[in-house]
């Protein structure tokens, strides 16, 4: 059986290639995405959108990461917990500058937490929360958390808040939604209805 053709740039099947929807964006703050290995080749993975779109970004895949690859004195982990600070708080106290870096964990909530537990240096980093305007529009993937976001959505909200500009990073969401639309159109309607819609309301669960 022949393997399906893969785009060497976005790492998705050629039929599902997202490259035409990618828009180059010059972000002010460096974003480092740490990806669980199981996410690398997923058709509905979103970290690659950030990696292809942003000028200051790095995507690293693995279970364990080397602390010396990070500027731990000026890096924040984007992760929701009770100790996480808001971006306005950090900006007002001048804890964020042009060299500040931000880490996103790419994977399901369970796998992102595993990355955190497997890398003690991540646990020691100051954590930041992002201001989210609404629920995730990740229509073909479920999260156990009400505030769960895809990686590209987290990147969008983070960068938009950092630069106080919602419109600049909208192309990230455009690429994301085009990818989701393609995947929904490619699956039988009854499968989408059964697994991703609330039958009582006709809405995403």
N, C-alpha and C positions, 0 to 999 in steps of 0.2 A: 504494500500500500504506500503510495507516495505521500510525502509530507506536504502540508499546505504551504504556499508561498508566504514568506514573512517579509515585511518591510524592514530593511536594515536600519532605518532611522528611528521609527517610533516603536519598533519591536512588536507590532501587531500584524495580524493577517492582512495581506494586500487588499482584500475586499473590505477590511475594516480600518484601513489606514487613516490616520488623523492628521497627517502632515499638511494637507491642503488647508486645514482650519487653523493652523498654528500662526500666531502673530508675535513677532519679536518685540519684547518689552524690556525696557531699561530700568530695572529695579535698583533702588538706592542701597538697600541692605542685603547682605549676603545670606542666602538660604541654603542650608545643608539638610538634605533629606536622607534619613537612614531607613532603608527599606528591608523588610523581612524577605528572605529569599523566596518564599512562596508567592510573593506578589509580582515578581519580576516579569513573568510571562503571562499574566492574567489579561484576558481580553478587555476586562472592564477596569483595569488598573488606571489610576489617574496621576500618579507621580510623574510619569513621562511627559505629561502636558506641561508641568512646571519646568522640567528639565529642558525641554525643547524651546520653551517660550522665553524664559528669563535670561538676562545677561549675567547675573551674579547668582549662580546656583551650582550645587554639586549633588549628584545622586550616588549614594554608596549603598551597596547591597551586602548583607551579611548578618550573622548572629552576634558577632563580637567586633568591637571597633577599638582602634588604638587612640587613647586619650591625647597622645602627642600630635595627632592630626587636627586638633582643635585648639583655638585660642580660648582656653577655659576661663580666662580673666575677663573676657568680654563677650560671652555667649549665653544665650537664654534658651531654655527648652520650652517649646510650646506644648503645654500639657495641663489639663484641668485638674487642679486639686485645691485644698483649702489654703495652701501657702502661695498659690500663684497670684502674681500682681497684675494689674491692668496696665496696658500700654500708656494711657494718659498719666498714670502715677509714675511710671518709669521715666517718661519724657519730662514731666514737671520737675522731677528730682535730678534730671540730667544724668541718668544712668545709661542712656542710650546715645551713642554718637555714630558717626558715619562708618566706623569700623566694627560696630556691633554685629554679631552674627546670631542667627536663629536656627534652631534645629526642629525639624518636623519628623515624627515617626510614622512610617508608611506601613500599614497593615490593619487587619481587623483590630478591634479594641483589645481582644485577648492577646494577639501577637504583638501589638504595640507595647502592651504592659510587659510582655515577656522580654522585649528588647530593653526596656527600662530596667528590669530586674537583673538581666544578664550583664549589664554594663554599669557598674557602680559609679563611674564618673558622671553618667547622665543623672543619676539620682541626686548627686551633689550640686548640680547646676541650679541656679535660680530659675523658677518657672514663671511663665507668663500666660495669661488667659487672653483670649480674643473676644471682641464684641461681635456677636453674630446676630444679624438682623432677622433671620427666620430659620425655619427648619431646613435640613438638608434636602436637596432635590436629587439625591442619588437614588433614582427610582427602581434600580434593579439590584440593590444591595441593602441589607438590613443591618441596623446597629442596635445593640442592647441598650444603648444610652439615648435618651431623648434629645440630647445636644450633640449626638454623633455627627461628624462631618467626613466627607471624603478628603483625601490629602489635598487635592487641587482647590477645594472649597476653603479649607483651612488656610492654604497659601494665599488665596484671594483676599479673605477677610484680614489676615495678618498684614499683608502689604498695603491694602487699601487704608487700613487704620494707621499704619506707620507713616504713610505719605499723605494722609488726609485727602485721598482722591479715589472715589469709588469708580469713576468712569475709566480711569487708566487701565485697570486690570480686568475689566469686563471681558476682554477677549479670552481670558482663561476659562470663564464660565461658558462662553460661547462654544469653545472647543469641547468642553466637558459635555454640554447638552447635546451637541451633534453626535458625540460618541455614544451617549445613552440612547438617543433617538434611533441610531442605526441598530444597536443591539436589540431594542424592543421590536423594531420592524422585522428583525431577522428571526424572532421566536414566534411560535404559534400563539395566537391570541389567547387561547384557553390556558396556556402555561403562564403567561403574564397575568391573566385574571386570577388564576388560582394562587400563585405564589407572591405576587407583588401588589395586588389591589385589595382594599377592604371591601368585601362583597356587599356589606350593608350600606356603604356610602359611595362605592365606585371610586375610591381614592387610594393613594399609596398608603401602605401600612408602615 
